[in-house]
Amino acid sequence: MSVDYTNIGKRIKEIRISKDMSQEKLSELADVSVPHMSHIETGATKLGLPTIVRIANVLESSVDELLCGSLMRGKAVLQNEYTEMLSDCSVEEVRLITDMAKAMKKSLREKAQQ
């Protein structure tokens, strides 16, 4: 499995935005230039382990949370994300989201068998 830099960048951006942090502020605190951070968030550049660790620390995140799309054991991180996402939903919302997820899973598996 290869490293999905686009997914890493997307996750960094999502976490940064959820913390109401500007790209400039993250760049400053992680000791990365603003253009480099922009390239990281778009997946246009590779980033090394020291940079990933600095970004994770600034975002008060874990490295596995940033890398979960590239990890073989990333499933647990994603499952926790879904649990957290559903935590403030009503019963009706959970039911609807579950029905949609079941339909999507069925469709993906049918497509994979073609």
N, C-alpha and C positions, 0 to 999 in steps of 0.2 A: 504494500500500500504506500502510495506517495503522500507527501505533505500537501495539503490543500490550502495554499496561501490565501486564496480568495475567501474561503470559509473562515480562516483565522482573522483576516481583516474585517470581515463582516461582523464577527462576534465581538471584536475589539470595539468597533464603532457602536454596536448595539448597547454594549455595557457602558461605554463612555456617555452616550446619549441618555441612558437610563439614570445616570448619575448627574445629569445636567452639567456636563463638563465640555468645554470647547476643545476642539482639536488642538488649538494653540496651547491651552493649559496642559493638556495631556503631553504634548510634545515637550513643553518646558520641564515638567516634573519627571518625565522619563528620559530626559537628556537626549532627545531625538529632534532633528530639524523638522519644521512644519512640512516642507515638501516630502521628506522621507516618511513622516507619519501619514500623510495623504496617500502615498504609494503603498504603505503597509495596509491601510484600511481598504484600498481597492484591490489588493492582492497583486499589484503590479511589481512588487519587489519581494525578495526573500529577506527574512530577518533571522538573526542569530539568537541563540539561547539567552545570552545576557540581556538582549533587548526585550525578549518575551518576558523574562523575569521582572525587569524594571517596569514594563507596562502592566503586568499582572499586579505587582505591588502597588503601583499608583492607583489602579482601578479597584484595589482591595478584592481582587479576584484570585482564582487559582490558575496555574498554568494549564492544568487538565481541562478547565472550563474553556480556555481559549483554544486549546488544541483538540477538543473532543471530536471534531469532524475528521481528524486524521489519526485518531487513536483506535486501536482494535478494541479497547475496553472503554470507549467513550459512551457506551450505551447507558451506563449508570448516571453519568452527568446529564444526558438528555432526558432520562426518565425523571430525574429530580427537577429538571426545568419544567417538564409537563406538569408535575405535581404542584410546583409553585405557581404555574400559570393558572391552574384550575382552582387554587385555594380560595380565591375571592369570587368564584362563580356561583350562581344560583343552581339549584338542582336542574332546572330546565336548561340552563346553559351547558352544564356538564353533560346532560343527556344528548343535546344537539351536537356538541363537540365530539362526544364518543361515537355517535352514529356516523358523523362525517369521517372520523378516523377509521372506523371499521370499513366504510365504503372505499376509502382511499387504499387501505391495506389490501382489500380484496382486488381492487383494480390493478394495483402494482403487481400482485402475485399472478394475476391472470396474464398481464402483459409480459411478465418474465417467462411464462411458460410458452409463449408464442415463438 
